[in-house]
Amino acid sequence: MFSARKRTFGEKSGSWPKAGRRLYPRLKKGLKPRVGMRIWLTALFVLVTAFASVVAYEIVRPILEDTLNRASQARFEDVAEQFEAQNRANNDWSVQRIKTFAAIRGLQWGIVSANSGEKLLGDRDLREWHAGVVKKAVKSQNPKMKIEEMQSGARAGQILATYAVPMNATEVTGEKGTAVVFSEFFTESDIENVEKSLDKIERIALLAGALALGLAGIAGYFAATLISRRISRLGVAAERLAAGNFDERIETRVEDEVGSLGATFNAMAASLKGAFEQIRHEKERGSAILDGMTDAVVGVDKDLNAVFLNPRARELLESSDLDFQIRLQEVLAKTRYSGPTTEPEARAGDRIIEIRAAPLEDGALAILRDVTEERRVQRAKAEFIANASHELKTPLTALSGYLEMLEDEEDERVRSEFLKDMRSQTQRLQALARTLLDLSRLDANATTFRTEEVDLEDLLHALRRDFGYTGRPMSVHVDENVPPVVTDPTQLHRMLAILLDNALKYSSEGDPVALKLSREDGHAVISITDHGCGIPEAEIPHIFERFYRARGSSRADGTGLGLALAREITDHLGGEIRVQSHPGTGSTFSVALPLTSDSRDGQRSASLS
C-alpha cells in the first residue's frame, strides 16, 4: 500500500541504512589483510638486492677461483719466460748457469733425452716430468709447458708443472735431441691457500651482501615512504572527492608520474564538479517543476514501493481512501508488464482522478490529475447543448406546425390566432438566441462594459415604469444617503430586469413586488422581493446553473438561462447576488454593488455636516 509518509527523493524500501552503508566497506576491508606500500616496496628492494647479490656471486666465484689458481701458477710461468729471455740474450747453455737459474727460483731441473726419455743430468730430486712435453719441444724446436694433476703415485692429487726448452749445444751432454726441463709441484698447502682465500672472499661477500641488503631495505623504506605519502595524499583526496568535496585538489611539486597523476586528478575533480553542479541544477529544476505541478506525481520501484511523491501526491494520498490506493497499485502493476496505461476515471471519494502510468527501467511512474471540475464542465456542456437543442426545437416545432395549419385554414379569425402564436414563438426564439449569444460573449470576455456614475434610485423608478404594462403593483423604497455607483447602466438594468421579470412570473396575479435600495458595509444593495411559490433550500445552490429550472417553475415559461445570465453580469460588474427564499412565502433576490472610495468619503462628510 501507499503511505503518506514523507520520503526524500530516491529513498527506497529495503535499502541499507546510512550506518550500515558506512559499516559495510569496513567489514569488507577486515576480511583481507592489508599490507602497506612501504612494506611491499621495502621487501621488493631487499629481494631484488638479494637476487642480484646471489647472481653476481655465482658469476664471480668461478672467476675468482680460477684467478687464484692461476695466481699460484703464475710464478712458474714467469720463470719460463725469464729462462727464454736469458737464452735469447746470452745463448749460454752451461750446466752451471742452468743449475744457478733453477736454484735461485726453487725449481727442479734436468737435461732429458727426447729419444730415451731419460734424465742425462740434473737434480737428484727430479724424478717426474711430462715426457710428452719434452718430445714436443724437441720436435718443434720451441719451448713447451704443461700443467697437469697427478693421478697416481705418492704425489697423487698434486699439480705438476713441466717446462721443456730444446737444446742445440751438444757439448754439454754430447747427445742430440735433448731439452732442459724445469719442474715444480704445487702442494696441498698451495691448494688450501686458494680455498682459504675463496672462503675469505665468500665471508667478505656475505658481509657485503648483508650490508647491501640493509642499505637496500633502508633506501627502499625511505623511497616507499616518499611514494606512499604522495599516493596516500591521492587516496585521501579521492575519499574527500567521493564524499562530495569537489574543491579538493592535489599540489604537485615534482613533475613525475605521480605528479602527472595528481594533475589528472585535479582535472577530473574540476570536471566532476562541473558535472555535479549541472546535475544539481537539473535536479533542483526538476524538483521545482514536480513540486510546482498541480498534478500529483508518484514514482515506485519494481516492488511498487513509493520512492517519490510530490507535495500534490502526498496531499492526494493522505486524503484518499483505501480503494483508490488499491486501484492505483493495480494500474502501476499493469503498466510494468503492459506498457503505458491510462485510467480515465478513478474515484477518490467525491473526486474523479485520471491516472496515467508508464513503466520505468526500475519501477513505474504515475501522473494523477484531478478531473472532477473538467468532467463537471463536460457534463454541463453536454447538458447545455441538449437543453439548448430542446429549447430551440420546441418553438421551431410549433412554428412548423402553425405553418402547415395555415396552408389549410381559411378562417381569418383562426389564422389570426395562429399568426399571434407564431409571433410569440418567434419572440421566444429571439430571446433564447439573444440570451445564448450574451452568455457566450460573457464567457469569451467579448462584452464591453462601459462604466459611469449611476443613480440607483432613478434606475429603480425607470425599471418600475418599464414593467408598468403588466399592471402589477410594484413599490420602490430607497434608504437615505445611498450614493451613486460607478457601473455599466445598460448591463445593470438588464440584470435587474431579469430578476424583476422572474419575480412577476413566479408570483400570483395581484401580489405586489417590492423594490428596495439600501446600503450595507460599503455596498449599495438592491433587493427585489416577491410573494410567489418560493424555492426549496436544496435547490437554491443550483438555480444559477444554465437551463436549470427549480420545482414549481412550470408555472411560467422560461429556458432556465435568465438567472445564469444575471449571475454572469453581476460577476462582471464586480457585485454579488444573494437569494433568500422559503417555499410558499416568496423569494428575495439581492444584488450588492461596491461603492467607490470617493462615494464613501463624500457620504461620510455629508453625515458629519
JOTAGI-V260745 format. One record per residue. N is the residue number from 1. RES is the residue in three letters. PSI is psi in radians with two decimals (none if undefined). Layout:
n: (N,N)
res: (RES,RES)
psi: (PSI,PSI)
This chain:
n: (1,2,3,4,5,6,7,8,9,10,11,12,13,14,15,16,17,18,19,20,21,22,23,24,25,26,27,28,29,30,31,32,33,34,35,36,37,38,39,40,41,42,43,44,45,46,47,48,49,50,51,52,53,54,55,56,57,58,59,60,61,62,63,64,65,66,67,68,69,70,71,72,73,74,75,76,77,78,79,80,81,82,83,84,85,86,87,88,89,90,91,92,93,94,95,96,97,98,99,100,101,102,103,104,105,106,107,108,109,110,111,112,113,114,115,116,117,118,119,120,121,122,123,124,125,126,127,128,129,130,131,132,133,134,135,136,137,138,139,140,141,142,143,144,145,146,147,148,149,150,151,152,153,154,155,156,157,158,159,160,161,162,163,164,165,166,167,168,169,170,171,172,173,174,175,176,177,178,179,180,181,182,183,184,185,186,187,188,189,190,191,192,193,194,195,196,197,198,199,200,201,202,203,204,205,206,207,208,209,210,211,212,213,214,215,216,217,218,219,220,221,222,223,224,225,226,227,228,229,230,231,232,233,234,235,236,237,238,239,240,241,242,243,244,245,246,247,248,249,250,251,252,253,254,255,256,257,258,259,260,261,262,263,264,265,266,267,268,269,270,271,272,273,274,275,276,277,278,279,280,281,282,283,284,285,286,287,288,289,290,291,292,293,294,295,296,297,298,299,300,301,302,303,304,305,306,307,308,309,310,311,312,313,314,315,316,317,318,319,320,321,322,323,324,325,326,327,328,329,330,331,332,333,334,335,336,337,338,339,340,341,342,343,344,345,346,347,348,349,350,351,352,353,354,355,356,357,358,359,360,361,362,363,364,365,366,367,368,369,370,371,372,373,374,375,376,377,378,379,380,381,382,383,384,385,386,387,388,389,390,391,392,393,394,395,396,397,398,399,400,401,402,403,404,405,406,407,408,409,410,411,412,413,414,415,416,417,418,419,420,421,422,423,424,425,426,427,428,429,430,431,432,433,434,435,436,437,438,439,440,441,442,443,444,445,446,447,448,449,450,451,452,453,454,455,456,457,458,459,460,461,462,463,464,465,466,467,468,469,470,471,472,473,474,475,476,477,478,479,480,481,482,483,484,485,486,487,488,489,490,491,492,493,494,495,496,497,498,499,500,501,502,503,504,505,506,507,508,509,510,511,512,513,514,515,516,517,518,519,520,521,522,523,524,525,526,527,528,529,530,531,532,533,534,535,536,537,538,539,540,541,542,543,544,545,546,547,548,549,550,551,552,553,554,555,556,557,558,559,560,561,562,563,564,565,566,567,568,569,570,571,572,573,574,575,576,577,578,579,580,581,582,583,584,585,586,587,588,589,590,591,592,593,594,595,596,597,598,599,600,601,602,603,604,605,606,607,608,609)
res: (MET,PHE,SER,ALA,ARG,LYS,ARG,THR,PHE,GLY,GLU,LYS,SER,GLY,SER,TRP,PRO,LYS,ALA,GLY,ARG,ARG,LEU,TYR,PRO,ARG,LEU,LYS,LYS,GLY,LEU,LYS,PRO,ARG,VAL,GLY,MET,ARG,ILE,TRP,LEU,THR,ALA,LEU,PHE,VAL,LEU,VAL,THR,ALA,PHE,ALA,SER,VAL,VAL,ALA,TYR,GLU,ILE,VAL,ARG,PRO,ILE,LEU,GLU,ASP,THR,LEU,ASN,ARG,ALA,SER,GLN,ALA,ARG,PHE,GLU,ASP,VAL,ALA,GLU,GLN,PHE,GLU,ALA,GLN,ASN,ARG,ALA,ASN,ASN,ASP,TRP,SER,VAL,GLN,ARG,ILE,LYS,THR,PHE,ALA,ALA,ILE,ARG,GLY,LEU,GLN,TRP,GLY,ILE,VAL,SER,ALA,ASN,SER,GLY,GLU,LYS,LEU,LEU,GLY,ASP,ARG,ASP,LEU,ARG,GLU,TRP,HIS,ALA,GLY,VAL,VAL,LYS,LYS,ALA,VAL,LYS,SER,GLN,ASN,PRO,LYS,MET,LYS,ILE,GLU,GLU,MET,GLN,SER,GLY,ALA,ARG,ALA,GLY,GLN,ILE,LEU,ALA,THR,TYR,ALA,VAL,PRO,MET,ASN,ALA,THR,GLU,VAL,THR,GLY,GLU,LYS,GLY,THR,ALA,VAL,VAL,PHE,SER,GLU,PHE,PHE,THR,GLU,SER,ASP,ILE,GLU,ASN,VAL,GLU,LYS,SER,LEU,ASP,LYS,ILE,GLU,ARG,ILE,ALA,LEU,LEU,ALA,GLY,ALA,LEU,ALA,LEU,GLY,LEU,ALA,GLY,ILE,ALA,GLY,TYR,PHE,ALA,ALA,THR,LEU,ILE,SER,ARG,ARG,ILE,SER,ARG,LEU,GLY,VAL,ALA,ALA,GLU,ARG,LEU,ALA,ALA,GLY,ASN,PHE,ASP,GLU,ARG,ILE,GLU,THR,ARG,VAL,GLU,ASP,GLU,VAL,GLY,SER,LEU,GLY,ALA,THR,PHE,ASN,ALA,MET,ALA,ALA,SER,LEU,LYS,GLY,ALA,PHE,GLU,GLN,ILE,ARG,HIS,GLU,LYS,GLU,ARG,GLY,SER,ALA,ILE,LEU,ASP,GLY,MET,THR,ASP,ALA,VAL,VAL,GLY,VAL,ASP,LYS,ASP,LEU,ASN,ALA,VAL,PHE,LEU,ASN,PRO,ARG,ALA,ARG,GLU,LEU,LEU,GLU,SER,SER,ASP,LEU,ASP,PHE,GLN,ILE,ARG,LEU,GLN,GLU,VAL,LEU,ALA,LYS,THR,ARG,TYR,SER,GLY,PRO,THR,THR,GLU,PRO,GLU,ALA,ARG,ALA,GLY,ASP,ARG,ILE,ILE,GLU,ILE,ARG,ALA,ALA,PRO,LEU,GLU,ASP,GLY,ALA,LEU,ALA,ILE,LEU,ARG,ASP,VAL,THR,GLU,GLU,ARG,ARG,VAL,GLN,ARG,ALA,LYS,ALA,GLU,PHE,ILE,ALA,ASN,ALA,SER,HIS,GLU,LEU,LYS,THR,PRO,LEU,THR,ALA,LEU,SER,GLY,TYR,LEU,GLU,MET,LEU,GLU,ASP,GLU,GLU,ASP,GLU,ARG,VAL,ARG,SER,GLU,PHE,LEU,LYS,ASP,MET,ARG,SER,GLN,THR,GLN,ARG,LEU,GLN,ALA,LEU,ALA,ARG,THR,LEU,LEU,ASP,LEU,SER,ARG,LEU,ASP,ALA,ASN,ALA,THR,THR,PHE,ARG,THR,GLU,GLU,VAL,ASP,LEU,GLU,ASP,LEU,LEU,HIS,ALA,LEU,ARG,ARG,ASP,PHE,GLY,TYR,THR,GLY,ARG,PRO,MET,SER,VAL,HIS,VAL,ASP,GLU,ASN,VAL,PRO,PRO,VAL,VAL,THR,ASP,PRO,THR,GLN,LEU,HIS,ARG,MET,LEU,ALA,ILE,LEU,LEU,ASP,ASN,ALA,LEU,LYS,TYR,SER,SER,GLU,GLY,ASP,PRO,VAL,ALA,LEU,LYS,LEU,SER,ARG,GLU,ASP,GLY,HIS,ALA,VAL,ILE,SER,ILE,THR,ASP,HIS,GLY,CYS,GLY,ILE,PRO,GLU,ALA,GLU,ILE,PRO,HIS,ILE,PHE,GLU,ARG,PHE,TYR,ARG,ALA,ARG,GLY,SER,SER,ARG,ALA,ASP,GLY,THR,GLY,LEU,GLY,LEU,ALA,LEU,ALA,ARG,GLU,ILE,THR,ASP,HIS,LEU,GLY,GLY,GLU,ILE,ARG,VAL,GLN,SER,HIS,PRO,GLY,THR,GLY,SER,THR,PHE,SER,VAL,ALA,LEU,PRO,LEU,THR,SER,ASP,SER,ARG,ASP,GLY,GLN,ARG,SER,ALA,SER,LEU,SER)
psi: (2.74,2.48,2.79,0.19,2.39,2.34,2.63,2.79,2.29,-0.05,2.41,2.39,2.38,0.05,2.84,2.41,2.84,-0.72,-0.67,-0.66,-0.56,-0.59,-0.56,-0.79,-0.62,-0.68,-0.71,-0.70,-0.59,-0.30,-0.31,2.35,2.37,2.07,2.23,2.80,-0.55,-0.79,-0.78,-0.86,-0.66,-0.83,-0.66,-0.78,-0.81,-0.79,-0.74,-0.74,-0.76,-0.76,-0.75,-0.66,-0.78,-0.78,-0.75,-0.73,-0.73,-0.51,-0.69,-0.56,-0.87,-0.62,-0.74,-0.76,-0.76,-0.65,-0.73,-0.71,-0.72,-0.59,-0.64,-0.35,-0.10,-0.61,-0.76,-0.67,-0.62,-0.65,-0.77,-0.75,-0.67,-0.69,-0.71,-0.68,-0.71,-0.72,-0.73,-0.56,-0.75,-0.46,0.74,1.99,0.56,2.64,-0.63,-0.73,-0.72,-0.73,-0.76,-0.74,-0.76,-0.67,-0.74,-0.61,0.05,0.66,2.72,2.45,2.85,2.79,2.11,2.45,2.31,-0.46,-0.84,-0.35,0.23,2.71,2.25,-0.73,2.82,-3.05,2.61,-0.35,-0.19,1.75,-0.40,2.35,3.00,1.81,-0.60,-0.57,-0.68,-0.81,-0.73,-0.64,-0.76,-0.73,-0.73,-0.21,0.59,2.54,2.51,2.60,2.52,2.36,2.14,2.55,2.40,2.30,-0.30,3.02,-3.01,-0.42,0.42,2.35,-0.31,2.88,2.20,2.21,2.17,2.30,2.12,2.29,2.10,2.51,2.44,-0.35,1.92,-0.15,-0.29,-0.76,-0.30,0.29,2.45,2.85,0.63,2.91,2.56,2.27,2.22,2.39,2.69,2.42,2.32,2.01,3.12,-0.59,-0.64,-0.72,-0.72,-0.64,-0.68,-0.78,-0.74,-0.71,-0.73,-0.72,-0.72,-0.74,-0.68,-0.75,-0.76,-0.71,-0.74,-0.75,-0.76,-0.66,-0.74,-0.74,-0.72,-0.69,-0.74,-0.81,-0.68,-0.70,-0.77,-0.81,-0.72,-0.70,-0.80,-0.69,-0.74,-0.68,-0.77,-0.81,-0.75,-0.60,-0.75,-0.71,-0.65,-0.64,-0.69,-0.71,-0.77,-0.74,-0.67,-0.69,-0.74,-0.65,-0.72,-0.50,-0.08,0.06,1.54,0.00,0.01,2.31,2.75,2.26,2.09,2.09,-0.38,2.20,1.23,-2.84,-0.72,-0.68,-0.72,-0.67,-0.68,-0.74,-0.71,-0.68,-0.77,-0.74,-0.71,-0.74,-0.74,-0.72,-0.75,-0.67,-0.80,-0.74,-0.75,-0.57,-0.76,-0.73,-0.70,-0.75,-0.75,-0.68,-0.78,-0.69,-0.77,-0.73,-0.70,-0.70,-0.81,-0.74,-0.53,-0.08,2.45,-0.33,2.62,2.41,2.21,2.20,2.36,2.78,-2.99,-0.33,0.21,0.44,2.33,2.20,-0.24,2.30,2.14,2.90,-0.67,-0.62,-0.73,-0.77,-0.74,-0.78,-0.58,-0.58,-0.07,2.82,3.05,-0.63,-0.70,-0.72,-0.66,-0.72,-0.69,-0.72,-0.70,-0.74,-0.73,-0.68,-0.67,-0.72,-0.40,-0.44,-0.36,0.02,-2.95,2.34,2.49,2.24,1.82,-0.72,1.88,2.22,2.24,1.42,-2.16,0.18,2.70,2.14,2.25,2.20,2.13,2.06,2.57,2.52,2.60,3.02,-0.69,0.48,-2.49,2.79,2.40,2.40,2.11,2.13,2.21,1.92,0.36,-0.90,-0.66,-0.75,-0.63,-0.73,-0.70,-0.76,-0.68,-0.70,-0.75,-0.77,-0.66,-0.81,-0.75,-0.78,-0.72,-0.72,-0.72,-0.78,-0.61,-0.57,-0.64,-0.96,-0.58,-0.69,-0.72,-0.76,-0.71,-0.71,-0.73,-0.68,-0.72,-0.71,-0.54,-0.55,-0.57,-0.24,2.28,-0.27,2.11,-0.58,-0.77,-0.70,-0.64,-0.67,-0.73,-0.75,-0.64,-0.78,-0.68,-0.68,-0.67,-0.76,-0.62,-0.75,-0.65,-0.73,-0.74,-0.76,-0.72,-0.79,-0.73,-0.72,-0.77,-0.71,-0.73,-0.74,-0.75,-0.66,-0.71,-0.71,-0.64,0.09,0.64,-0.05,2.26,2.21,2.13,1.98,2.53,2.96,2.22,2.27,1.94,-0.53,-0.77,-0.66,-0.67,-0.71,-0.66,-0.66,-0.72,-0.65,-0.67,-0.59,0.29,-0.38,-0.36,-0.36,0.18,2.50,2.20,2.25,2.61,2.16,2.21,2.18,2.76,2.76,0.63,1.92,2.92,2.82,2.72,1.92,-3.08,1.91,-0.61,-0.86,-0.65,-0.75,-0.71,-0.77,-0.77,-0.58,-0.66,-0.76,-0.74,-0.66,-0.73,-0.71,-0.67,-0.68,-0.62,0.36,2.77,2.77,2.36,-0.26,2.32,2.74,2.25,2.32,2.25,2.46,2.17,3.11,2.32,2.08,0.91,0.27,2.57,2.19,2.18,2.17,2.43,2.05,2.31,3.02,0.78,-2.61,-0.37,3.06,2.26,2.54,-0.62,-0.38,-0.18,-0.73,-0.27,-0.13,-0.32,0.04,2.61,2.33,0.20,2.32,2.15,2.89,2.42,-0.13,-0.16,-0.18,-0.30,2.66,2.54,2.82,-0.18,0.29,-0.27,-0.91,-0.59,-0.74,-0.71,-0.71,-0.75,-0.76,-0.77,-0.76,-0.74,-0.46,-0.08,0.28,-2.98,2.39,2.31,2.71,2.32,2.15,2.58,2.29,2.30,-0.21,-0.29,-3.11,2.69,2.08,2.17,2.40,2.09,2.10,2.34,2.48,2.54,2.81,-0.61,-0.68,-0.71,-0.72,-0.69,-0.69,-0.66,-0.67,-0.69,-0.67,-0.69,-0.61,none)
